[in-house]
Amino acid sequence: MNDFLPEVNDYLLHQLPPRDPVLTEMEKLAKKEDFPIVGPLVGTLLAQLVTVTRVRRVFEMGSGFGYSAYWIARALPEEGRVICTESSEDNAEKGLAFLKRGGLDHKVEYRIGDALEIARSAAGPFEFVFNDVDKYMYPDVFRVVVPKLRPGALFVSDNLLWHGKVLTKESDKETDAVRNFTRLMFSEPRLISSIIPIRDGVGVCLKR
């Protein structure tokens, strides 16, 4: 992962306390398999946002083997729940195994399939959505999710700096989609939006 401003991110990473053994193992697996995860900087931010907003339900789009869901589930109250969406049954099985080892599986439900279609069919309203699907899908995610957010809900998205590509003249399907998503985010009057430039850029939108 070629993080934006790697020196800053390296400095911040070295300030964090050690992760628990399950998270550490998940990080090693991600590195070994070159599998994208949000990492501990964004994981900590997600836990902070879940804690401060006191939400009980989180809808996650693009869950992989449960790394970000692990951070979210730890921050939720005992009766809280994370709805994970993942196209790979293998990843879902790995995720549930990790979460069970962390004593968190009772807070997590995996739904297998296309995250966008699952979001479309979900009843809502959403009180917290974390979006980390394939980047070309981001504008469609925006159009589906925003109308389903309740007032006061958070809509959080990863990779909005997209390894610095958004700062260049580079044009490809994923980079253009991230730029388009960002324009939608800041032009939508129903949202108060910002981008936090840690790791690869985290968008945080508050529904008015």
N, C-alpha and C positions, 0 to 999 in steps of 0.2 A: 504494500500500500504506500504510494507516494503521497504523503500527507502534505497539505498546504502549510507553508512555513514550518518545515520539519524541525528547525532548531527550537522554535517556540514550543511545539508539541513535545519534543524530547525533554525539554526543561520541565514542562507541566507533568509529564508522565513520571518523572523522577521524584516529584513531590507527593505522589499518591502513596497511601499505605499499601502493604501487600494485600492481594486478593485472597479469598478463601480457596481451598484446594480444588474445588469443582470449577470455579471460574478460571483458575490458573491452568487446569487441564484443558478447558475449552479454548483458551487462548493458544495453547501449544498445538491443539488439533487444527485450529484455523491457520496457524502458520505453516504447519506440515502440509496441509491440503490446499494451501493458497485460497482459503475460503474467506470471503469478506464478512467481517464482524465490525460492530461499532467501536470496540475497544473500551478500555476502562474510563477514558475521559468522558466519552459520550454516555457510557453506562452510568457513571456517577451523576451526570446532568439529568438523565432520565429519572433516576431515583429521587433526585431533588425535586423535580417538577411534579412527580407523582405524590411525593410527601407533602409539598406545600399546597397543592390543590385539593388534597384529601379526597381524590377520586376513588371509586370502588370498582370501576369497570374500565379496562383499557382494550382497545381494538388495535391489534398490530398487523401491519401489512408487510409481509415478507419476513418470516421468522427464522428461516434456516434451522440450525440445530439448537436454537433457544438461548443464545447468549444475551441478547437484549431483553428477552422475556425474563431471564433469571434476575437481572437488575431490577426490572419493573416489579416482578412478583415479590421480591424481598421488601420493596417499599410499600406495597399495598397492605391494607389492614387484613386481618385474618379471614374476613369474609369476602375480600376482594377477588377479582378474577381477570385474567388476561386471555383474550381470545386471540390465538395465534393463527395465522394463515400461511400455508406452505404447500408448494406444488409437489414436493418430494416426500413420499411416505418414509423413505429411509432417514431423511433429515428429521422428520417429526418423531420417529422412534428414538433417534439419538437424543433429541431435545428432551423428550419426556424422561429418558433414562437419567440424563444430567439433572433435570429438575427434581426427580425423585430422590436422587442422592443428596440434593441440597434441602430436602424436606419442603419443596415448593410445588410439587406436582398437583396438589389439591387446589391450587389457585389458577391452574393453567388448563386451557382446552385448545387442542389443535384441530383446525378445520383444513382438510386437504383439498386443494384445488387452486384456481386462479383467484388471487387476492382481490382483484378489482371486481370480479363477478360476485365473490362472497360479500364484499362491501355493498354492492348494488342491492343484493337481496336481504341484507341485514335490516332489521326493523328500525334501529336507532331510537331516539337520538343518541349520538356518541358524546361522551364526556371527555375522552382523551383518545386521540389516534396517533400512533407512531407509524410513519410511512418510510419503508426502506425496500421498496420493490425495484424491479429493473427500471433504470432511469428514463427510458423512452416512454414509460407508462405514466410518468409524473403528471403531465397536464390532465390526463383522463382521471387520475386519482383525485386531483383538485376538484374537478367538476362533479365527481360523485360524492366526495366526502363533505365538502363545505356546506351544502344544503342540509346535511344530516347532523351537523354539529349543534348541540344545544347552546344557548347563551352561556358564556363563561367557560366553554370547552377549549381545550388546547389541541392543536393540530401540529405535530412535530415531524419534521422530515430531515433525513440524513443526506449528506453528500451534495449540498448546494453550492459548494465551491468546486466540486468535481475535479479534484487534483490540480486546480489552477487553470483548467482548460477554459472556464468561463471568462477568464481575464484575457484570453488570446483571441485571435481571429479565426481560430479553428472552428470548423463546422462539421458536425456529424449528428447522427440521429439522437444519441444520448445527450451530448453537450447542448444541442439546440433545445431539447426537451427540458433540460434543467434550467436553461435561460428563460424559456417560455413559462415554466412553473414559477420562477422567481418574479417575473413580470406580473403574472396573475396574482400572486401572493400579495405584492405591494400595491396593486391597483384595486384590490377588492375592498370596498368600503365596509363590509361586514366584519373585517378582520383588523386587528392590530398586530403588525408583523415585524419580525426582526430576524437577522441571521447572526448567530454566535460563531465566530471564526476559530473554533477549536477543531482539531483533527481535520476533517474535510468539509466543515461548514454545516451547522445545524440550524434549520429554519424553525422558528417558534411562532405560531400564529394563535392569537386569542380571539375567539368569536365574541363579538360585541353583544 
